[in-house]
Amino acid sequence: MPKTFPIRAYHIAERLRLREVRDKLGYTPKEFSNYEMVVQATGEDAFILLYNFGSVVFFNVSDKDLEIEMARLSEFRTPSDTMRTSDNFVIEISDSDTNRAQFDRLEVRQLTYDSIKIASVLLAQSTALEYYEILIENLMEKTGKYSRRLEKEGEYLEKTEDLLKFIGMCMSTRQDIISNLYIVDSPDEVWENNDLERLFTNLKAILDIDVRYRALEHKIQIIQESIEIIVDLTKSRRTTQLELTIIALFALDIIISIFFKFR
């Protein structure tokens, strides 16, 4: 029976400050950068990989150790990080002549540190994308509610405070996605290794990373266009109200002038 190594990925926060995580939890990284931190876990070929876009991956880590580390990492979640997305995968040692990616596993001739990193970063990206997919769907649903209200009532009736909160939420989410989802870039490990590049490309395609990212971009554009329409309508309504106020004041001034002239 082929030997397998489990990979479990979780998106736990919109951002992780890796230096702060390292210092507070006392990690001694095997590898560290502003983007990624790799920590040797208990056991042979066991690693914890943390990414600054908020995902953490456990490679070949026992259930008990995983629960302990997730509990320790919980302090780095912000109150707004209410959703936690996850994914599971397997690296399998295969007798095949070539490395290949399958729907739920990565088949390799030999387990290497680079193949572990490639599988881990793509699974981390996938969980981050799922988090933003849920977030964008929620915003799309709210945008649709406003659009249906406009269609039914013929005007926008939301309170200004609620409108501003919604606009702020949309702007914040869009900025988070733009700043965080550069994660679709290829890691350094694949640049000079054709086998690793092929493995990365195949697994990326299986996880639909590019397709899902483009879908997010499209939905963000729809939300942005809807916000612009709502803002324009709000400005138009306020302008109309201001014009009516000015006309009323002007008319009142005329009435007062006539009253004093003929009294």
C-alpha positions, 0 to 999 in steps of 0.5 A: 500500500502506498505511503501517504502524508496528510495535509490540512489547511485552514484560513484563520485570519485576513492577515498574519504578522509572521514575525509577531506569531514567531516571537509570541509562540516561540517558534524556531523557523526552518525558513522565514520571510515576510510572506511565509514561515515554515516550522518543524513539527513533532515527528518525521517529515512534519511541518507547520507552514504559515502564510501572511495572507492568513492561512496555516497548513499542517503537513503530516502533523498528528491530530493532537498536535494540530489541535494544540497549535490551532488553539495557540494560533487562535489569539491572532484571529481578529473579531472580524475573522468570523469564518474559518475555511479549510481543505484536506489533501494527501501526498502519496509516494507513487511508483509512477515515472512522473509526478502528477496531481490528482483531484485529492492527492499529489502523487510523487516518486519521492517526498521532497521539501520542495514538493511539500512546500508547493502542495502546501502553498496551493492548498493555503491559497485555495482556503484563502480564496474560499474565504473571500468567495464567501465574503464576496457572495455575502456582499453580492447578496446585499448589493442585490437586495439594494438593487431589488429595492431600487427596482421595486420602489424606484428610489434608494431608501436606506439610511445614510449611515447604513449606506456608508457602512456598506460602502466602507465594507465593500472598499475594505474587502476589495482592498484586502483581496487586492493586497492579499491575493497576489498569492496566485504568483508562482513560488520561487521553488518552481522557477528553475525546476521543470518537474516542480513547475509542471507539478505546481501548474497541474495542482493549481489547475485542479484547485481552479486557483486562476478560474476562482480568482478571475471570478472574484475579480468579476464579482468585485467589479459588479459590486463596485459598479453597483456602489457607484450607482447607489452613490450617484443616486444618493448625491442626486437625491441630496442635490434635489433636496438642497435645490428645493430648500434653496427655492423654498428659502428664496420664495419665503424671502420674496413673501416676507419682502412683499409683506413688509412692502404692502403692510 
